[in-house]
């Protein structure tokens, strides 16, 4: 048996296992694992024009087994693309989603590139939003906060890796650690999944940290805290931009109205590319 034939047998075995686990993208996942963790050029991973030593093939099939158990590919690879960079991810943080890039876009529209501003990214997780904003706006100071020490370690690793010198992280329960009228802009991707939705969630979500996913009060408890705490720490004309669930579009305006403790100049909801209401933006007077 030549090396190419042996490679084809290993790849066919892996594809069959993934297909048996109802994986809809077996070839893409295999290519990502081979190129990301075994340094096989993507075109060779696709054509099968490569070979691995027995110990590497053993490790490869161990990774395929993880994927057939629905472990997210991003955790297997230990990294994920977001905005314009690649971020380290671990099971201690949520996997950055494309829809959260709308949060970055919204924030950048309210952050001038030629002026100093102070930004807080609440529930920062991997730090993907905070670091992305810091890299886009080098004159601003960006502070990411999270209640999870493990998440903050991952965020700090990303900050150092991407050389975001104007970004820092600190431990905080929501916005409790910030002083009055000290911030120009707050971003947040808080937990917003209702516990009752657990049975209907994709199996991959069971690998992500529950404390970063789920919130009480039909998924609105953390957003409520955010709306209650943000006005006090925002400066005059400050803004709050936050992500919420695809099915919470009707509840969010009522929640904003019921928690308003300061004059709101503008409130609007921004849709994602799928047409779902996804980002809330509040501009305070």
C-alpha positions as CSV (number, residue, x, y, z in Angstrom):
1,X,0.0,0.0,0.0
2,X,1.5,3.4,-1.0
3,X,1.4,6.4,1.2
4,X,-1.3,8.2,-0.9
5,X,-3.6,5.1,-0.7
6,X,-3.1,5.0,3.1
7,X,-4.0,8.6,3.3
8,X,-7.2,8.1,1.3
9,X,-8.2,5.3,3.6
10,X,-7.7,7.4,6.7
11,X,-9.7,10.3,5.2
12,X,-12.5,8.1,4.0
13,X,-12.7,6.6,7.5
14,X,-12.9,10.1,9.0
15,X,-15.6,11.3,6.6
16,X,-17.7,8.3,7.2
17,X,-17.5,8.9,11.0
18,X,-18.5,12.5,10.7
19,X,-21.3,11.8,8.3
20,X,-22.6,9.1,10.7
21,X,-22.7,11.8,13.4
22,X,-24.9,14.0,11.2
23,X,-22.1,16.4,10.5
24,X,-23.0,18.5,7.4
25,X,-19.5,19.7,6.6
26,X,-17.2,16.7,7.0
27,X,-14.7,17.7,4.3
28,X,-14.4,21.3,5.6
29,X,-13.9,20.1,9.2
30,X,-11.2,17.6,8.2
31,X,-9.4,20.3,6.1
32,X,-9.5,22.7,9.0
33,X,-8.0,20.2,11.4
34,X,-5.3,19.1,9.0
35,X,-4.3,22.6,8.0
36,X,-4.7,24.1,11.5
37,X,-3.1,21.5,13.7
38,X,-1.0,19.4,11.4
39,X,0.3,22.2,9.1
40,X,-0.8,20.5,5.9
41,X,-1.4,23.0,3.1
42,X,-5.2,23.4,2.5
43,X,-5.0,22.3,-1.1
44,X,-3.1,19.1,-0.1
45,X,-5.6,18.4,2.7
46,X,-8.4,18.5,0.1
47,X,-6.6,16.4,-2.5
48,X,-5.1,13.9,-0.1
49,X,-1.6,14.6,-1.4
50,X,0.2,14.2,1.9
51,X,0.9,11.6,4.6
52,X,1.3,11.5,8.3
53,X,3.2,9.1,10.6
54,X,1.2,6.6,12.6
55,X,1.2,8.7,15.8
56,X,-0.1,11.7,13.9
57,X,-2.8,9.6,12.3
58,X,-3.8,8.4,15.8
59,X,-4.0,11.9,17.1
60,X,-6.0,12.9,14.0
61,X,-8.7,10.2,14.6
62,X,-8.9,11.3,18.3
63,X,-9.7,14.8,17.1
64,X,-12.3,13.4,14.7
65,X,-13.8,11.5,17.5
66,X,-14.2,14.7,19.5
67,X,-15.9,16.3,16.5
68,X,-18.3,13.4,16.1
69,X,-19.2,14.0,19.7
70,X,-20.2,17.5,18.7
71,X,-17.3,19.3,20.3
72,X,-17.1,22.6,18.5
73,X,-14.4,22.8,15.8
74,X,-13.2,26.1,17.3
75,X,-12.4,24.4,20.6
76,X,-10.7,21.6,18.9
77,X,-8.5,24.0,16.9
78,X,-8.2,26.4,19.9
79,X,-8.8,29.4,17.7
80,X,-11.5,31.3,15.8
81,X,-11.6,34.1,13.2
82,X,-13.5,37.3,14.3
83,X,-13.6,40.6,12.6
84,X,-10.1,41.1,11.2
85,X,-8.1,38.8,13.5
86,X,-7.7,35.3,14.7
87,X,-8.5,34.7,18.4
88,X,-7.6,32.0,20.9
89,X,-10.6,30.3,22.3
90,X,-11.1,27.7,25.1
91,X,-14.1,26.1,26.7
92,X,-13.9,28.9,29.3
93,X,-15.2,31.4,26.7
94,X,-18.0,31.7,24.2
95,X,-17.0,31.1,20.6
96,X,-17.1,34.4,18.8
97,X,-20.1,34.5,16.3
98,X,-20.3,36.4,13.0
99,X,-23.4,38.2,14.3
100,X,-21.4,39.8,17.1
101,X,-19.3,41.6,14.4
102,X,-22.4,43.9,14.1
103,X,-21.7,45.0,17.7
104,X,-18.2,46.0,16.6
105,X,-19.5,47.8,13.5
106,X,-22.1,49.7,15.6
107,X,-19.5,50.7,18.2
108,X,-17.1,52.0,15.6
109,X,-19.7,54.3,14.1
110,X,-19.8,56.0,17.5
111,X,-16.0,56.1,18.1
112,X,-14.1,58.8,16.2
113,X,-10.7,57.7,15.0
114,X,-9.1,61.1,15.7
115,X,-10.1,61.5,19.4
116,X,-9.5,59.9,22.7
117,X,-12.4,57.9,24.1
118,X,-12.9,55.4,27.0
119,X,-14.7,52.2,26.1
120,X,-15.9,49.4,28.3
121,X,-16.7,46.0,26.8
122,X,-18.9,44.2,29.4
123,X,-19.0,40.4,29.5
124,X,-15.9,40.4,27.4
125,X,-15.2,36.7,27.3
126,X,-12.4,36.0,24.8
127,X,-11.9,39.7,24.5
128,X,-12.7,39.6,20.7
129,X,-14.9,42.7,20.8
130,X,-12.6,44.7,23.1
131,X,-9.4,43.8,21.2
132,X,-11.0,44.5,17.8
133,X,-12.2,47.9,18.9
134,X,-8.8,48.7,20.4
135,X,-7.0,47.8,17.2
136,X,-9.4,49.9,15.1
137,X,-9.3,52.9,17.4
138,X,-5.7,53.2,18.7
139,X,-6.4,56.6,20.3
140,X,-9.1,55.1,22.5
141,X,-8.6,53.2,25.8
142,X,-10.7,49.9,25.8
143,X,-11.4,48.1,29.1
144,X,-12.9,44.6,28.9
145,X,-14.5,43.2,32.0
146,X,-15.8,39.8,33.0
147,X,-16.7,37.9,36.1
148,X,-14.8,34.8,35.0
149,X,-11.1,34.7,35.9
150,X,-10.6,31.9,33.3
151,X,-12.2,34.0,30.6
152,X,-10.0,37.0,31.5
153,X,-6.9,34.9,31.1
154,X,-7.9,34.0,27.6
155,X,-8.7,37.6,26.8
156,X,-5.3,38.7,28.1
157,X,-3.6,36.1,25.9
158,X,-5.5,37.5,22.9
159,X,-4.5,41.1,23.8
160,X,-0.9,40.2,24.0
161,X,-0.9,38.1,20.9
162,X,-2.6,40.8,18.8
163,X,-0.5,43.6,20.4
164,X,-3.5,45.7,21.5
165,X,-1.5,48.0,23.9
166,X,-4.5,50.3,24.4
167,X,-6.7,47.4,25.7
168,X,-6.9,46.2,29.3
169,X,-9.0,43.7,31.3
170,X,-10.3,43.6,34.8
171,X,-12.6,41.4,36.9
172,X,-16.1,42.9,37.4
173,X,-19.6,41.7,38.0
174,X,-21.2,43.5,35.0
175,X,-20.4,47.2,35.5
176,X,-20.0,47.3,39.2
177,X,-16.3,48.2,39.2
178,X,-16.6,51.5,37.2
179,X,-17.0,55.0,38.6
180,X,-19.6,57.5,37.8
181,X,-19.4,59.4,34.5
182,X,-16.2,57.8,33.4
183,X,-17.0,56.1,30.1
184,X,-17.9,57.3,26.6
185,X,-19.1,54.0,25.2
186,X,-20.2,50.6,26.5
187,X,-20.5,47.5,24.5
188,X,-21.8,44.2,25.7
189,X,-22.6,40.7,24.5
190,X,-24.2,39.5,27.8
191,X,-25.8,36.1,28.5
192,X,-29.3,36.2,27.0
193,X,-30.4,32.6,26.4
194,X,-33.5,31.6,28.5
195,X,-32.9,28.4,30.5
196,X,-36.2,27.0,29.2
197,X,-34.7,27.0,25.7
198,X,-32.0,24.4,26.7
199,X,-33.8,21.3,25.2
200,X,-34.0,23.0,21.7
201,X,-30.3,24.1,21.6
202,X,-27.7,22.6,19.2
203,X,-25.6,19.9,21.0
204,X,-22.4,22.0,20.3
205,X,-23.7,24.6,22.8
206,X,-23.4,22.1,25.7
207,X,-19.6,22.6,25.5
208,X,-19.8,26.3,26.0
209,X,-19.8,27.9,29.5
210,X,-23.3,28.0,30.9
211,X,-22.6,31.3,32.8
212,X,-21.9,33.0,29.5
213,X,-25.0,31.7,27.7
214,X,-27.9,31.6,30.1
215,X,-29.7,34.3,31.9
216,X,-32.8,34.3,34.2
217,X,-36.0,36.1,33.6
218,X,-36.5,34.6,30.1
219,X,-32.9,35.5,29.2
220,X,-33.3,39.2,30.1
221,X,-31.8,39.4,33.6
222,X,-28.3,40.4,32.5
223,X,-29.5,42.9,29.9
224,X,-31.7,44.4,32.6
225,X,-28.7,44.8,34.9
226,X,-26.8,46.4,32.0
227,X,-29.6,48.9,31.3
228,X,-29.8,49.8,35.0
229,X,-26.1,50.2,35.5
230,X,-24.9,51.8,32.3
231,X,-26.5,55.3,32.6
232,X,-24.6,56.1,35.8
233,X,-21.1,55.4,34.4
234,X,-21.6,56.9,31.0
235,X,-20.5,60.5,30.3
236,X,-22.7,63.1,28.7
237,X,-23.7,62.0,25.2
238,X,-22.5,58.5,26.0
239,X,-23.7,55.4,24.1
240,X,-24.6,51.8,25.0
241,X,-24.5,49.1,22.3
242,X,-25.6,45.5,23.3
243,X,-26.4,42.2,21.6
244,X,-29.6,40.3,22.4
245,X,-31.3,37.1,21.3
246,X,-32.9,36.7,17.9
247,X,-36.3,36.2,19.6
248,X,-36.1,39.1,22.1
249,X,-36.8,42.0,19.7
250,X,-40.2,42.7,21.1
251,X,-39.1,42.5,24.8
252,X,-36.1,44.8,24.5
253,X,-38.0,48.1,23.8
254,X,-40.2,47.5,26.8
255,X,-37.2,46.7,29.0
256,X,-35.4,49.9,27.9
257,X,-38.5,51.9,28.7
258,X,-39.0,50.3,32.1
259,X,-35.4,50.8,33.2
260,X,-34.8,54.3,31.9
261,X,-33.2,56.4,34.6
262,X,-31.7,59.0,32.3
263,X,-32.9,60.9,29.3
264,X,-32.5,58.9,26.1
265,X,-31.7,60.9,23.0
266,X,-32.1,57.9,20.7
267,X,-32.9,54.2,20.9
268,X,-32.8,51.9,17.9
269,X,-32.5,48.2,17.1
270,X,-30.2,47.0,14.4
271,X,-30.8,43.8,12.4
272,X,-28.1,41.2,11.5
273,X,-27.5,39.9,8.0
274,X,-30.2,37.2,8.6
275,X,-32.8,39.9,9.2
276,X,-33.0,39.2,12.9
277,X,-33.2,42.1,15.4
278,X,-29.8,41.7,17.1
279,X,-28.2,44.9,18.5
280,X,-29.7,47.6,20.7
281,X,-28.2,51.0,20.6
282,X,-29.0,53.7,23.2
283,X,-27.6,57.3,23.0
284,X,-28.0,59.2,26.2
285,X,-28.3,62.9,26.5
